[in-house]
Amino acid sequence: MFSDLVRELRGTEQLLVKQLEGVRGAISALDGGSVVSTSGTGPVVRKRRHLSAKARAAISRAQKLRWAKVRAEKK
């Protein structure tokens, strides 16, 4: 009887741990954090990647060309 109670409490504990990991993941996603997955021991954190200034400039130029093309087609 006592062992059944302990087994049930451990099952509840595992369920709560999974729920807590889900909540932490949601908070991280909404907060722009870098947690990507979790394991039994805690979150696995990866550094966020950053674009170089050159890459940002290239993306900006390409997008401006796309919008210019759209505006030109409307005329």
QUIKADA-V911268 format. One record per residue. N is the residue number from 0. RES is the residue in one letter. OMEGA is omega in radians with two decimals (999 if undefined). Layout:
n:N res:RES omega:OMEGA
n:N res:RES omega:OMEGA
//
This chain:
n:0 res:M omega:3.11
n:1 res:F omega:-3.13
n:2 res:S omega:3.08
n:3 res:D omega:3.13
n:4 res:L omega:3.13
n:5 res:V omega:-3.14
n:6 res:R omega:3.12
n:7 res:E omega:3.11
n:8 res:L omega:3.10
n:9 res:R omega:3.09
n:10 res:G omega:3.09
n:11 res:T omega:3.12
n:12 res:E omega:-3.14
n:13 res:Q omega:3.10
n:14 res:L omega:3.13
n:15 res:L omega:3.11
n:16 res:V omega:3.13
n:17 res:K omega:3.12
n:18 res:Q omega:3.13
n:19 res:L omega:3.10
n:20 res:E omega:3.10
n:21 res:G omega:3.13
n:22 res:V omega:3.13
n:23 res:R omega:3.10
n:24 res:G omega:3.12
n:25 res:A omega:3.12
n:26 res:I omega:-3.13
n:27 res:S omega:-3.13
n:28 res:A omega:-3.13
n:29 res:L omega:-3.09
n:30 res:D omega:-3.12
n:31 res:G omega:-3.12
n:32 res:G omega:-3.05
n:33 res:S omega:3.10
n:34 res:V omega:-3.10
n:35 res:V omega:3.08
n:36 res:S omega:3.14
n:37 res:T omega:3.06
n:38 res:S omega:-3.12
n:39 res:G omega:-3.06
n:40 res:T omega:-3.13
n:41 res:G omega:-3.08
n:42 res:P omega:3.04
n:43 res:V omega:-3.04
n:44 res:V omega:3.05
n:45 res:R omega:3.12
n:46 res:K omega:3.11
n:47 res:R omega:3.14
n:48 res:R omega:-3.12
n:49 res:H omega:3.07
n:50 res:L omega:3.05
n:51 res:S omega:3.10
n:52 res:A omega:-3.14
n:53 res:K omega:3.14
n:54 res:A omega:3.10
n:55 res:R omega:3.13
n:56 res:A omega:3.13
n:57 res:A omega:3.11
n:58 res:I omega:3.13
n:59 res:S omega:3.13
n:60 res:R omega:-3.12
n:61 res:A omega:3.14
n:62 res:Q omega:3.10
n:63 res:K omega:3.09
n:64 res:L omega:3.11
n:65 res:R omega:-3.13
n:66 res:W omega:3.10
n:67 res:A omega:3.11
n:68 res:K omega:3.12
n:69 res:V omega:-3.14
n:70 res:R omega:-3.14
n:71 res:A omega:3.14
n:72 res:E omega:-3.14
n:73 res:K omega:-3.09
n:74 res:K omega:999
//
